[in-house]
Amino acid sequence: MAAREENKRQGVSELRQDLVTGDWVIIATARAKRPDDFVAPPRADTAKSPDIFENPEASGQEEDTLIYMRPDGDWSLRVFPNKYPAVSRSNGRPKSLADGPYFGMSAVGYHEVIVTRDADRSIALFENWQVAELLDAYQDRYLALMNKASVNYIQIFHNHGKEAGASVAHPHSQLMAVPVVAPYVESILSGAERFYKSHRQRVYSVMVDYEQEKRKRLVYENDDFVVFAPYASRVAFELWVVGKRPNPYFERMTEAEKFTAGDALQKALQSIYVGLGDPAYNFYLYTAPCDGKDYPHFQWHIEIAPHTATWAGFELSTGIEISSIEPEKAATFLREQLKVA
């Protein structure tokens, strides 16, 4: 602790290691910025583009795979296949596309869009029941697709803002069910198992307990979930939403947890919305794969990554990311935003 305080006084940057993956990040205190330096300029990006999700039938979207109706007869949320899918829809197993020493397979699976009703209201401004409904839709479609022959992993993600890849301004999430488990997911799965073998403790539970105890990176908590800035934050103002109850499988979330998880997710996004002026961001829901294997020491969780910087030569060539604000300062700033929201 004394060494860290001395480093701060001298403006020395820190290398921090992710407890799960072993990846390194640089907290560049020599480039340190104030929280206000990250406030996003007003965006006029996708707001004027045609809203193809306002009336999906008229824009040629396929029939809904799920729709939630309001008492007034209008819809509140709907899910339908992506009009321009990244993978080809198929319940069959992928075919090998080997080429000499190279291995490939047909990119089959499912690619769906989850759309909420209000074209101008982001999740940061939702009421709790709306976020719970969104998580319910995620879970419903996960359960519907997880046992398909072409599916071994389901990635649910949300892009907000043009810089984060949202080509349509109308708030929406996406679900991709694919036959392979991505390298980053493999790394956090193996990291969780490696930590357990070494320490006989679940790594996510260790992090949750420590962040609750020390509270220096904690932004919000309720009965079931905590929101904190990870110790080795890859980007400025990165936040994680992690459950207190050990549970590797998102699809096993209880009805009550949909409301407490929704509350934690909304508060996390609200703190970023208020504090940073509604910046672009991505969030990703990570869960144990549906490949028939057991992952007892993992923990499903949500990672939120605001777009506050652009990767350059060092990051691209090494995979080591650089953040110009300490997670502790970011968390303190975001906690304050929830007091005034």
HELIX and SHEET records of a PDB file:
HELIX    1   1 ALA A    2  GLN A   10  1                                   9    
HELIX    2   2 THR A   29  ARG A   31  5                                   3    
HELIX    3   3 PRO A   35  PHE A   38  5                                   4    
HELIX    4   4 ILE A  123  LEU A  125  5                                   3    
HELIX    5   5 ASN A  128  LEU A  145  1                                  18    
HELIX    6   6 LYS A  162  ALA A  164  5                                   3    
HELIX    7   7 PRO A  183  HIS A  199  1                                  17    
HELIX    8   8 VAL A  203  LYS A  214  1                                  12    
HELIX    9   9 PHE A  250  ARG A  252  5                                   3    
HELIX   10  10 GLU A  255  LEU A  276  1                                  22    
HELIX   11  11 GLY A  313  THR A  318  1                                   6    
HELIX   12  12 PRO A  327  VAL A  340  1                                  14    
SHEET    1   A 3 GLU A  14  GLN A  17  0                                        
SHEET    2   A 3 TRP A  24  ILE A  27 -1                                        
SHEET    3   A 3 GLU A 321  SER A 323  1                                        
SHEET    1   B 4 LEU A  66  MET A  69  0                                        
SHEET    2   B 4 TRP A  75  PRO A  81 -1                                        
SHEET    3   B 4 VAL A 108  THR A 116 -1                                        
SHEET    4   B 4 SER A  88  ARG A  89  1                                        
SHEET    1   C10 LEU A  66  MET A  69  0                                        
SHEET    2   C10 TRP A  75  PRO A  81 -1                                        
SHEET    3   C10 VAL A 108  THR A 116 -1                                        
SHEET    4   C10 HIS A 172  VAL A 178 -1                                        
SHEET    5   C10 TYR A 153  HIS A 160 -1                                        
SHEET    6   C10 TYR A 281  TYR A 286 -1                                        
SHEET    7   C10 HIS A 301  PRO A 306 -1                                        
SHEET    8   C10 LEU A 239  GLY A 243 -1                                        
SHEET    9   C10 PHE A 225  PHE A 228 -1                                        
SHEET   10   C10 LEU A 218  GLU A 221 -1                                        
END                                                                             
